[in-house]
């Protein structure tokens, strides 16, 4: 991942180690009868933390942000200035511990993303003087001839240099069914080869290709994305004012600066600095247990406040793979027999629809014989012999041409469906209707999300309007937007912000810019593209959309626990500040009192580790 993030993580770790070693080493030396040396050690422990803190405050103020870090800096500085080095060392340890916890959460999320991002294509196989060699993408130039193997993502834009190819463009356009391409047709980078290997004549460099353009759109969306404030910082200004006023009043009225120091030490906002990160890190861990990878505490906070959900269609709202939705037989064969003959012959084909038919037959427990005399017409259909009978399976026109028999009349099917016809012994006997079906339990999922406070749910897809309308029929969505380009999806996300924070869920390359622009972007990481996983704030590590329900509920409950810790902790701190102002607490006693408060609020925050979502779904519960 990025080196600046790694350096920042290491710096926060180093500061925590320095603060911890300095505090305890100084205590050891003090108890050994060397208080002057203990004072020097505590200075050495506090100053590096204080310098790092001042740098962070300066950076925040330059952005117009006022955070609780100022209170911590004031308490450490005042304690050192007035000879309360032990109190300063305690505050330094508490502060560095809190920042380390936040850094740890974000660093863990970055490390877990590395496996997902490993799928990004970085090289291609090029024809050169009768041989094949793998070359980096930046070495590919127009007019190069590339070999695209089955399952490979097309790395650059080009034209098809072989007779035909079968391409899965769902990640780019939202069209769920593979598309047959002919020689000379343009192929976009980011599409996946769903058929046999083919040659691609390059027309654009990688930096100018479709995929690269979408990546640039992602970067622009991320740059324009409104920053999410930390939960702690939203209470910072009021608490800072109360602290400074009370400390100043204690000094002014009594003439004793030590009382002001004691107030500042007790006021060090450790319930916010420590308890909030603990609750949120626990929430991150709990969400990961249910297959929801959240990239840090800020996205977890934002997830708890989402009001609008925008869903992609293919691979998100639907499974993204063709499935049999109905089988219609002529009467001479049963539905099971139609599936049997079609699946037996389709074993010889690599076409995604053929493989889906075979998978459906296996799911029903069918034992399929090996077909004989197979002849496949790519993209059209297959003919051969099964159990000694002549079988033809494929498109209606292909079956009619092969058999000379008229196709069976079929019922009207919904937009986006594909009909696979079957003929046995020269006679049409039935057909199978294939479609990218809605995920099971989608209605219950949407109802659960609405119960959690998400009031608007919309569909945004690059697929055709008729297909989008057919898929979402009966779901009661607030809007269906079809035939959208990646930049139009971004505009939809931005326009929906007027209704509150927006969450976008998708899995394709074309979804990545919208995921980056949304307050929370969620990627389907199990089969989604690396571009969408990188742009998203949250990745569902398993291919179950119902995990989103568990993630939202965990985020809301973790945030509630964090808020409880804040209210209780700050309330106790205010009481301690008042006691310090009246001279009942010294700075060291105030630091120890703050430690007790910290323990209490941290124990409360750790309850987030035991969150069990009520609406997680059966599959989530079994994680």
C-alpha positions as CSV (number, residue, x, y, z in Angstrom):
1,X,0.0,0.0,0.0
2,X,1.0,3.7,0.0
3,X,4.3,4.4,1.8
4,X,3.1,7.6,3.6
5,X,0.4,5.5,5.4
6,X,3.0,2.9,6.4
7,X,5.4,5.6,7.7
8,X,2.6,7.3,9.7
9,X,1.6,3.9,11.2
10,X,5.2,3.3,12.3
11,X,5.5,6.8,13.7
12,X,2.4,6.3,15.9
13,X,3.7,3.0,17.0
14,X,7.1,4.5,17.9
15,X,5.5,7.3,19.9
16,X,3.4,4.8,21.9
17,X,6.5,2.7,22.7
18,X,8.4,5.9,23.8
19,X,5.6,7.1,26.0
20,X,5.1,3.7,27.6
21,X,8.8,3.0,28.2
22,X,9.4,6.6,29.5
23,X,6.5,6.5,32.0
24,X,7.4,3.2,33.5
25,X,11.2,3.7,33.4
26,X,10.7,7.1,35.1
27,X,8.6,5.5,37.8
28,X,11.3,2.8,38.4
29,X,14.0,5.4,38.7
30,X,11.9,7.6,41.0
31,X,11.2,4.7,43.4
32,X,15.0,4.0,43.3
33,X,15.5,7.4,44.9
34,X,16.6,9.4,41.8
35,X,13.8,11.9,41.2
36,X,15.9,14.2,39.1
37,X,16.7,11.4,36.6
38,X,13.1,10.4,36.6
39,X,12.1,14.0,35.6
40,X,14.6,13.9,32.7
41,X,13.2,10.5,31.5
42,X,9.6,11.8,31.6
43,X,10.6,14.9,29.7
44,X,12.2,12.6,27.1
45,X,9.0,10.6,26.8
46,X,6.6,13.5,26.6
47,X,8.4,15.9,24.3
48,X,8.4,13.5,21.2
49,X,4.6,12.9,21.7
50,X,4.0,16.6,22.2
51,X,5.9,17.5,19.0
52,X,3.9,15.0,17.0
53,X,0.8,16.3,18.5
54,X,1.6,20.0,17.7
55,X,2.3,19.0,14.1
56,X,-1.1,17.3,13.8
57,X,-2.8,20.3,15.4
58,X,-1.1,22.7,12.9
59,X,-2.2,20.5,10.0
60,X,-5.8,20.4,11.3
61,X,-6.0,24.1,11.9
62,X,-4.7,24.7,8.3
63,X,-7.7,22.7,7.1
64,X,-10.0,24.7,9.4
65,X,-10.6,21.8,11.8
66,X,-10.5,22.1,15.6
67,X,-10.0,18.8,17.4
68,X,-9.6,17.5,20.9
69,X,-5.9,17.2,20.3
70,X,-5.6,20.8,21.5
71,X,-6.8,19.8,25.0
72,X,-4.2,17.0,25.2
73,X,-1.5,19.4,24.0
74,X,-2.5,22.1,26.6
75,X,-2.5,19.5,29.5
76,X,1.0,18.1,28.6
77,X,2.5,21.5,28.0
78,X,1.1,23.0,31.3
79,X,2.2,19.9,33.3
80,X,5.8,20.2,32.0
81,X,5.8,24.0,32.5
82,X,4.7,23.8,36.1
83,X,6.9,20.8,37.1
84,X,4.2,18.0,37.0
85,X,6.2,15.7,34.7
86,X,4.6,12.5,35.9
87,X,1.1,13.8,35.0
88,X,2.4,14.8,31.6
89,X,3.9,11.3,31.0
90,X,0.5,9.7,31.9
91,X,-1.3,12.0,29.5
92,X,1.3,11.3,26.8
93,X,0.7,7.5,27.1
94,X,-3.0,7.9,27.0
95,X,-3.0,10.1,24.0
96,X,-0.5,8.0,22.0
97,X,-2.4,4.9,22.8
98,X,-5.6,6.3,21.4
99,X,-4.0,7.5,18.1
100,X,-2.3,4.1,17.8
101,X,-5.7,2.3,18.1
102,X,-7.1,4.3,15.2
103,X,-4.0,3.7,13.1
104,X,-4.2,0.0,13.9
105,X,-7.7,-0.3,12.6
106,X,-7.0,1.5,9.3
107,X,-3.8,-0.4,8.8
108,X,-5.4,-3.8,9.3
109,X,-8.0,-2.9,6.7
110,X,-5.3,-1.8,4.2
111,X,-3.5,-5.1,4.7
112,X,-6.6,-7.2,4.1
113,X,-7.2,-5.4,0.9
114,X,-3.9,-6.4,-0.7
115,X,-5.2,-9.9,-1.8
116,X,-8.2,-8.3,-3.5
117,X,-6.1,-5.8,-5.4
118,X,-3.7,-8.5,-6.6
119,X,-6.2,-9.3,-9.4
120,X,-5.6,-6.0,-11.2
121,X,-4.0,-6.9,-14.7
122,X,-0.5,-5.5,-14.9
123,X,0.8,-7.4,-17.9
124,X,-0.4,-8.9,-21.2
125,X,0.6,-11.7,-23.6
126,X,1.9,-10.3,-26.9
127,X,2.6,-12.0,-30.2
128,X,6.1,-11.1,-31.4
129,X,8.0,-12.8,-34.3
130,X,6.0,-16.1,-34.0
131,X,6.4,-16.3,-30.2
132,X,4.4,-15.2,-27.2
133,X,5.9,-13.1,-24.4
134,X,4.5,-11.4,-21.3
135,X,5.1,-7.7,-21.3
136,X,4.1,-4.9,-18.8
137,X,1.0,-2.9,-19.8
138,X,3.0,0.3,-20.3
139,X,5.0,-1.3,-23.1
140,X,2.0,-2.1,-25.2
141,X,1.5,0.2,-28.2
142,X,-1.2,0.5,-30.9
143,X,-1.2,-2.2,-33.5
144,X,0.4,-4.8,-31.2
145,X,-1.4,-8.2,-31.3
146,X,-2.3,-9.7,-27.9
147,X,-3.5,-13.1,-26.9
148,X,-6.5,-13.0,-24.6
149,X,-7.0,-16.4,-22.9
150,X,-10.2,-17.7,-21.5
151,X,-11.0,-16.0,-18.2
152,X,-8.6,-13.1,-18.8
153,X,-9.6,-9.5,-18.5
154,X,-9.0,-7.5,-21.6
155,X,-6.1,-5.2,-20.6
156,X,-6.4,-2.4,-23.3
157,X,-8.9,-1.3,-25.9
158,X,-8.6,-2.9,-29.3
159,X,-10.4,-4.7,-32.1
160,X,-11.1,-8.4,-32.5
161,X,-8.5,-10.0,-34.8
162,X,-10.1,-13.5,-34.9
163,X,-13.4,-14.6,-36.3
164,X,-15.4,-14.4,-33.1
165,X,-15.2,-14.1,-29.3
166,X,-17.5,-14.4,-26.4
167,X,-17.2,-11.5,-23.9
168,X,-18.6,-10.9,-20.5
169,X,-19.0,-7.1,-20.3
170,X,-21.1,-7.0,-17.1
171,X,-18.4,-5.2,-15.2
172,X,-18.5,-2.4,-17.7
173,X,-22.0,-2.1,-19.0
174,X,-24.2,-4.1,-16.5
175,X,-25.3,-6.4,-19.3
176,X,-25.4,-9.8,-17.5
177,X,-25.4,-12.1,-20.5
178,X,-22.2,-12.7,-22.5
179,X,-22.0,-11.0,-25.9
180,X,-20.8,-12.6,-29.1
181,X,-18.3,-10.3,-31.0
182,X,-17.3,-10.6,-34.6
183,X,-14.0,-9.9,-36.3
184,X,-13.2,-6.1,-36.5
185,X,-15.6,-5.1,-33.6
186,X,-14.2,-2.9,-30.9
187,X,-13.5,-4.4,-27.5
188,X,-13.3,-2.4,-24.3
189,X,-10.6,-2.9,-21.7
190,X,-12.1,-4.4,-18.6
191,X,-14.3,-7.0,-20.4
192,X,-13.6,-10.6,-19.5
193,X,-13.1,-13.4,-22.1
194,X,-16.0,-15.8,-21.5
195,X,-15.1,-18.2,-24.4
196,X,-12.1,-19.5,-26.2
197,X,-8.8,-17.6,-26.5
198,X,-8.8,-14.9,-29.1
199,X,-6.4,-12.3,-30.6
200,X,-6.8,-8.5,-30.0
201,X,-5.4,-5.8,-32.2
202,X,-4.5,-2.9,-29.9
203,X,-5.9,0.5,-30.7
204,X,-5.0,2.5,-27.6
205,X,-2.3,2.5,-25.0
206,X,-3.2,1.3,-21.5
207,X,-3.1,4.9,-20.2
208,X,-5.7,5.9,-22.8
209,X,-8.0,2.9,-22.6
210,X,-11.5,2.6,-21.2
211,X,-10.3,1.0,-17.9
212,X,-7.8,3.8,-17.3
213,X,-10.4,6.4,-18.0
214,X,-12.6,4.9,-15.3
215,X,-9.7,4.8,-12.9
216,X,-9.1,8.5,-13.5
217,X,-12.8,9.1,-12.8
218,X,-12.5,7.2,-9.6
219,X,-9.6,9.4,-8.5
220,X,-11.5,12.6,-9.3
221,X,-14.5,11.3,-7.3
222,X,-12.3,10.4,-4.3
223,X,-10.7,13.9,-4.4
224,X,-14.1,15.6,-4.4
225,X,-15.6,13.4,-1.7
226,X,-16.6,15.2,1.4
227,X,-14.4,14.2,4.4
228,X,-15.9,12.3,7.2
229,X,-15.3,13.9,10.6
230,X,-14.2,11.7,13.5
231,X,-17.0,11.1,16.1
232,X,-14.7,12.5,18.8
233,X,-14.0,15.8,16.9
234,X,-17.7,16.6,16.7
235,X,-17.7,17.3,20.4
236,X,-14.3,19.0,20.5
237,X,-15.0,22.7,20.3
238,X,-17.6,22.7,23.2
239,X,-15.4,20.6,25.4
240,X,-12.3,22.7,24.6
241,X,-14.2,25.9,25.6
242,X,-15.5,24.4,28.9
243,X,-12.0,23.2,29.8
244,X,-10.2,26.4,29.1
245,X,-12.8,28.5,30.9
246,X,-12.7,26.3,34.0
247,X,-8.9,26.0,34.1
248,X,-8.5,29.8,33.7
249,X,-11.1,30.5,36.3
250,X,-9.4,28.1,38.8
251,X,-6.1,29.9,38.3
252,X,-7.6,33.4,38.3
253,X,-9.6,33.0,41.4
254,X,-7.1,31.1,43.5
255,X,-3.8,32.4,42.1
256,X,-2.6,28.7,42.0
257,X,-1.5,27.6,38.5
258,X,-1.3,24.0,39.7
259,X,-5.1,23.9,40.0
260,X,-5.3,24.9,36.3
261,X,-2.8,22.1,35.5
262,X,-4.9,19.6,37.4
263,X,-8.1,20.7,35.6
264,X,-6.3,20.3,32.2
265,X,-5.0,16.9,33.1
266,X,-8.4,15.6,34.3
267,X,-9.9,17.3,31.2
268,X,-7.7,15.4,28.8
269,X,-10.4,13.8,26.6
270,X,-9.3,10.2,27.0
271,X,-12.9,8.9,27.0
272,X,-13.0,10.3,23.5
273,X,-9.4,9.5,22.5
274,X,-9.5,6.0,23.8
275,X,-13.1,4.7,24.1
276,X,-14.3,5.8,20.7
277,X,-11.5,4.0,18.8
278,X,-11.9,0.9,21.0
279,X,-15.6,0.7,20.3
280,X,-15.1,1.3,16.6
281,X,-12.2,-1.1,16.2
282,X,-14.3,-3.7,18.1
283,X,-17.1,-3.0,15.6
284,X,-14.6,-3.4,12.7
285,X,-13.6,-6.8,14.1
286,X,-17.1,-7.9,14.6
287,X,-18.2,-6.9,11.1
288,X,-15.2,-8.8,9.6
289,X,-16.5,-11.9,11.5
290,X,-19.6,-11.6,9.3
291,X,-17.7,-11.2,6.1
292,X,-17.9,-7.3,6.0
293,X,-14.5,-5.7,5.6
294,X,-14.7,-2.0,6.6
295,X,-11.7,0.1,5.8
296,X,-11.3,2.1,9.1
297,X,-13.3,3.7,11.9
298,X,-14.6,6.7,9.8
299,X,-16.4,4.5,7.3
300,X,-17.9,2.5,10.2
301,X,-19.2,5.8,11.7
302,X,-20.7,6.9,8.3
303,X,-22.3,3.5,7.7
304,X,-24.3,3.9,10.9
305,X,-25.9,7.2,9.5
306,X,-26.8,6.1,5.9
307,X,-30.2,7.3,4.7
308,X,-30.1,6.4,1.0
309,X,-29.0,3.2,-0.7
310,X,-28.2,2.9,-4.4
311,X,-27.8,-0.6,-5.8
312,X,-26.1,-1.8,-9.0
313,X,-28.0,-4.6,-10.8
314,X,-25.7,-7.2,-12.3
315,X,-23.7,-9.1,-9.7
316,X,-25.2,-7.1,-6.8
317,X,-29.0,-7.1,-6.9
318,X,-28.8,-10.1,-9.2
319,X,-26.4,-13.0,-9.0
320,X,-24.6,-11.9,-12.2
321,X,-24.7,-15.4,-13.8
322,X,-27.3,-17.0,-16.0
323,X,-29.7,-19.3,-14.3
324,X,-32.6,-21.4,-15.4
325,X,-35.9,-19.7,-14.5
326,X,-38.2,-22.1,-16.3
327,X,-38.3,-25.2,-18.4
328,X,-41.0,-25.8,-20.9
329,X,-41.5,-29.3,-22.5
330,X,-43.6,-30.3,-25.5
331,X,-45.3,-33.2,-23.7
332,X,-43.2,-36.0,-25.2
333,X,-40.5,-35.3,-22.6
334,X,-40.7,-34.2,-19.1
335,X,-39.0,-31.1,-17.8
336,X,-36.3,-33.2,-16.2
337,X,-35.7,-35.0,-19.4
338,X,-35.4,-31.7,-21.3
339,X,-32.8,-30.6,-18.8
340,X,-31.1,-34.0,-19.0
341,X,-30.5,-34.0,-22.8
342,X,-29.6,-30.3,-22.9
343,X,-27.1,-30.6,-20.1
344,X,-25.6,-33.8,-21.4
345,X,-24.7,-32.2,-24.7
346,X,-23.7,-28.9,-23.2
347,X,-20.9,-30.6,-21.3
348,X,-18.9,-30.2,-24.5
349,X,-19.3,-26.4,-24.6
350,X,-17.5,-23.7,-22.7
351,X,-20.2,-21.2,-23.2
352,X,-21.4,-19.6,-19.9
353,X,-25.0,-20.4,-20.6
354,X,-24.1,-24.1,-21.4
355,X,-22.1,-24.4,-18.2
356,X,-25.1,-22.9,-16.2
357,X,-27.4,-25.6,-17.7
358,X,-24.9,-28.3,-16.8
359,X,-24.6,-26.9,-13.2
360,X,-28.4,-26.9,-12.9
361,X,-28.6,-30.5,-13.9
362,X,-25.9,-31.5,-11.4
363,X,-27.7,-29.6,-8.7
364,X,-30.8,-31.8,-9.3
365,X,-28.6,-34.9,-9.0
366,X,-28.6,-35.9,-12.7
367,X,-25.9,-38.3,-13.8
368,X,-25.0,-37.1,-17.3
369,X,-23.5,-39.4,-20.0
370,X,-20.6,-38.3,-22.2
371,X,-21.9,-36.9,-25.5
372,X,-20.7,-38.3,-28.8
373,X,-20.1,-36.8,-32.3
374,X,-20.2,-33.3,-30.9
375,X,-20.1,-30.4,-33.3
376,X,-20.3,-26.8,-31.9
377,X,-21.0,-23.7,-33.8
378,X,-19.5,-21.0,-31.6
379,X,-22.1,-18.6,-30.1
380,X,-25.0,-20.5,-31.8
381,X,-25.3,-24.0,-30.4
382,X,-24.2,-27.6,-30.2
383,X,-25.2,-30.8,-32.1
384,X,-24.3,-34.4,-31.1
385,X,-25.5,-37.7,-29.8
386,X,-26.7,-38.5,-26.3
387,X,-27.7,-42.0,-25.3
388,X,-27.8,-42.9,-29.0
389,X,-30.2,-40.1,-29.9
390,X,-29.5,-37.1,-32.0
391,X,-29.6,-33.9,-29.9
392,X,-29.4,-30.2,-30.9
393,X,-29.3,-27.4,-28.3
394,X,-28.9,-23.7,-28.8
395,X,-30.8,-20.7,-30.1
396,X,-34.2,-21.3,-31.8
397,X,-32.9,-20.3,-35.2
398,X,-29.9,-22.6,-34.9
399,X,-32.0,-25.6,-33.8
400,X,-34.5,-25.0,-36.6
401,X,-31.7,-24.8,-39.2
402,X,-30.1,-28.0,-37.9
403,X,-33.3,-30.1,-37.7
404,X,-35.5,-28.5,-40.4
405,X,-38.4,-28.6,-37.8
406,X,-40.3,-25.5,-36.7
407,X,-39.4,-24.2,-33.2
408,X,-41.9,-24.8,-30.4
409,X,-44.2,-21.9,-29.6
410,X,-43.2,-20.4,-26.3
411,X,-44.7,-18.1,-23.7
412,X,-43.8,-14.5,-23.5
413,X,-40.6,-14.0,-21.5
414,X,-39.4,-11.0,-19.6
415,X,-36.8,-8.6,-20.9
416,X,-33.2,-9.8,-20.3
417,X,-34.0,-13.5,-20.6
418,X,-32.5,-15.9,-23.1
419,X,-34.3,-18.9,-24.6
420,X,-32.3,-22.1,-25.2
421,X,-34.1,-24.5,-27.5
422,X,-33.8,-28.3,-27.6
423,X,-34.4,-30.8,-30.4
424,X,-34.2,-34.6,-30.0
425,X,-34.2,-36.9,-33.1
426,X,-35.0,-34.1,-35.4
427,X,-38.0,-32.8,-33.4
428,X,-38.3,-29.7,-31.2
429,X,-39.1,-31.0,-27.7
430,X,-38.8,-28.0,-25.4
431,X,-36.7,-25.0,-24.3
432,X,-35.1,-23.5,-21.2
433,X,-35.5,-19.9,-20.2
434,X,-32.3,-18.4,-18.8
435,X,-32.0,-15.1,-16.9
436,X,-29.8,-13.3,-14.4
437,X,-32.2,-13.9,-11.6
438,X,-32.8,-11.6,-8.6
439,X,-30.9,-12.8,-5.5
440,X,-33.0,-14.9,-3.1
441,X,-34.3,-13.0,-0.1
442,X,-33.8,-9.5,-1.7
443,X,-37.2,-8.3,-0.6
444,X,-36.5,-9.3,3.0
445,X,-33.1,-7.6,2.8
446,X,-34.5,-4.3,1.6
447,X,-37.2,-4.5,4.3
448,X,-34.5,-5.0,6.9
449,X,-32.4,-2.1,5.7
450,X,-35.5,0.1,5.8
451,X,-36.1,-0.9,9.4
452,X,-32.6,0.3,10.2
453,X,-33.4,3.7,8.9
454,X,-32.5,3.6,5.2
455,X,-35.5,5.4,3.7
456,X,-34.6,5.5,0.0
457,X,-33.5,2.6,-2.1
458,X,-32.7,3.1,-5.8
459,X,-31.3,1.0,-8.7
460,X,-28.5,2.3,-10.9
461,X,-27.5,0.1,-13.8
462,X,-25.9,0.4,-17.3
463,X,-28.3,-2.3,-18.5
464,X,-31.4,-1.6,-20.6
465,X,-34.4,0.0,-19.0
466,X,-36.7,-2.9,-19.9
467,X,-34.3,-5.4,-18.1
468,X,-34.0,-3.1,-15.1
469,X,-37.8,-2.7,-14.7
470,X,-38.3,-6.5,-15.1
471,X,-35.7,-7.4,-12.4
472,X,-37.0,-4.8,-9.8
473,X,-40.7,-5.5,-10.3
474,X,-42.5,-5.7,-7.0
475,X,-39.5,-4.5,-4.9
476,X,-41.0,-1.0,-4.3
477,X,-37.9,0.9,-5.0
478,X,-37.9,4.7,-4.9
479,X,-36.3,4.9,-8.3
480,X,-34.9,2.8,-11.2
481,X,-32.2,4.4,-13.3
482,X,-31.0,2.4,-16.4
483,X,-28.6,2.7,-19.2
484,X,-26.2,4.9,-17.1
485,X,-22.6,5.5,-17.9
486,X,-20.0,5.6,-15.0
487,X,-20.1,9.5,-14.8
488,X,-23.9,9.4,-14.8
489,X,-23.9,7.1,-11.8
490,X,-21.6,9.6,-10.0
491,X,-24.1,12.4,-10.7
492,X,-26.9,10.2,-9.3
493,X,-24.9,9.7,-6.1
494,X,-24.2,13.4,-5.8
495,X,-27.8,14.4,-6.4
496,X,-29.1,12.0,-3.8
497,X,-27.0,13.6,-1.0
498,X,-29.8,16.2,-0.5
499,X,-31.7,13.3,1.3
500,X,-28.8,12.5,3.6
501,X,-25.6,10.3,3.5
502,X,-25.6,7.9,0.5
503,X,-24.4,4.3,0.2
504,X,-23.6,2.8,-3.2
505,X,-23.3,-0.9,-3.7
506,X,-21.7,-2.4,-6.8
507,X,-19.2,-4.9,-8.2
508,X,-18.1,-3.8,-11.7
509,X,-15.5,-1.5,-13.1
510,X,-18.3,0.9,-14.1
511,X,-19.4,1.1,-10.5
512,X,-16.0,2.2,-9.2
513,X,-16.4,6.0,-9.7
514,X,-19.8,6.0,-8.0
515,X,-18.4,3.9,-5.1
516,X,-15.7,6.5,-4.6
517,X,-18.1,9.4,-4.8
518,X,-20.6,8.0,-2.3
519,X,-20.4,8.7,1.4
520,X,-20.0,4.9,1.7
521,X,-19.1,2.7,-1.2
522,X,-19.6,-1.1,-0.8
523,X,-18.0,-3.5,-3.2
524,X,-18.9,-7.2,-3.8
525,X,-15.4,-8.5,-3.2
526,X,-16.0,-12.2,-3.7
527,X,-16.4,-11.9,-7.5
528,X,-16.3,-8.2,-8.0
529,X,-13.5,-6.3,-9.8
530,X,-10.4,-5.0,-8.1
531,X,-11.3,-1.5,-9.3
532,X,-14.5,-1.5,-7.3
533,X,-12.9,-3.1,-4.3
534,X,-10.1,-0.4,-4.3
535,X,-12.6,2.5,-4.7
536,X,-15.0,1.2,-2.0
537,X,-15.0,1.9,1.7
538,X,-16.4,-1.5,2.5
539,X,-15.9,-4.9,0.8
540,X,-18.3,-7.8,1.3
541,X,-15.8,-10.7,1.4
542,X,-18.5,-13.3,0.6
543,X,-21.0,-13.2,-2.2
544,X,-24.0,-12.6,0.0
545,X,-25.7,-9.2,-0.1
546,X,-27.4,-10.0,3.2
547,X,-24.1,-9.4,4.9
548,X,-24.7,-5.7,4.3
549,X,-27.6,-5.9,6.7
550,X,-25.3,-7.3,9.4
551,X,-22.7,-4.6,8.6
552,X,-25.2,-1.7,9.0
553,X,-26.6,-3.1,12.3
554,X,-23.1,-3.7,13.7
555,X,-22.1,-0.1,12.7
556,X,-25.1,1.4,14.3
557,X,-24.7,-0.5,17.6
558,X,-21.0,0.1,17.8
559,X,-21.6,3.8,17.3
560,X,-24.2,3.7,20.1
561,X,-21.8,2.0,22.4
562,X,-19.1,4.6,21.5
563,X,-21.6,7.4,22.3
564,X,-22.5,5.9,25.6
565,X,-18.8,5.7,26.5
566,X,-18.4,9.4,25.5
567,X,-21.3,10.6,27.5
568,X,-20.4,8.7,30.7
569,X,-16.7,9.4,30.4
570,X,-17.0,13.1,29.7
571,X,-19.6,13.4,32.5
572,X,-17.2,11.9,35.0
573,X,-14.3,14.0,33.6
574,X,-16.4,17.2,34.1
575,X,-17.0,16.2,37.8
576,X,-13.3,15.5,38.2
577,X,-12.4,18.9,36.6
578,X,-14.7,20.7,39.1
579,X,-13.1,18.8,42.0
580,X,-9.6,19.8,40.6
581,X,-10.7,23.4,40.3
582,X,-11.6,23.5,44.0
583,X,-8.2,21.9,45.0
584,X,-9.4,18.4,45.8
585,X,-7.2,16.8,43.2
586,X,-3.5,17.3,42.4
587,X,-2.4,16.9,38.8
588,X,-1.0,13.4,39.5
589,X,-4.2,12.4,41.3
590,X,-6.2,13.9,38.4
591,X,-4.2,11.7,35.9
592,X,-4.9,8.6,38.0
593,X,-8.6,9.5,38.2
594,X,-8.6,9.9,34.5
595,X,-7.0,6.4,34.2
596,X,-9.9,4.9,36.2
597,X,-12.4,6.7,34.0
598,X,-10.6,5.3,31.0
599,X,-10.8,1.8,32.3
600,X,-14.5,2.1,32.8
601,X,-15.3,3.5,29.4
602,X,-12.9,1.1,27.6
603,X,-14.6,-1.9,29.3
604,X,-17.9,-0.5,28.1
605,X,-16.6,0.1,24.6
606,X,-15.4,-3.5,24.4
607,X,-19.0,-4.6,24.5
608,X,-19.0,-4.0,20.7
609,X,-17.0,-7.3,20.4
610,X,-20.1,-9.1,21.5
611,X,-22.6,-7.6,19.1
612,X,-24.9,-10.2,17.5
613,X,-26.9,-8.7,14.6
614,X,-30.6,-9.4,14.9
615,X,-31.2,-9.0,11.2
616,X,-28.0,-10.7,9.9
617,X,-29.8,-13.4,7.9
618,X,-29.4,-17.1,8.1
619,X,-26.2,-17.2,6.0
620,X,-24.6,-14.4,8.1
621,X,-25.4,-16.2,11.3
622,X,-23.6,-19.2,10.1
623,X,-20.4,-17.4,9.4
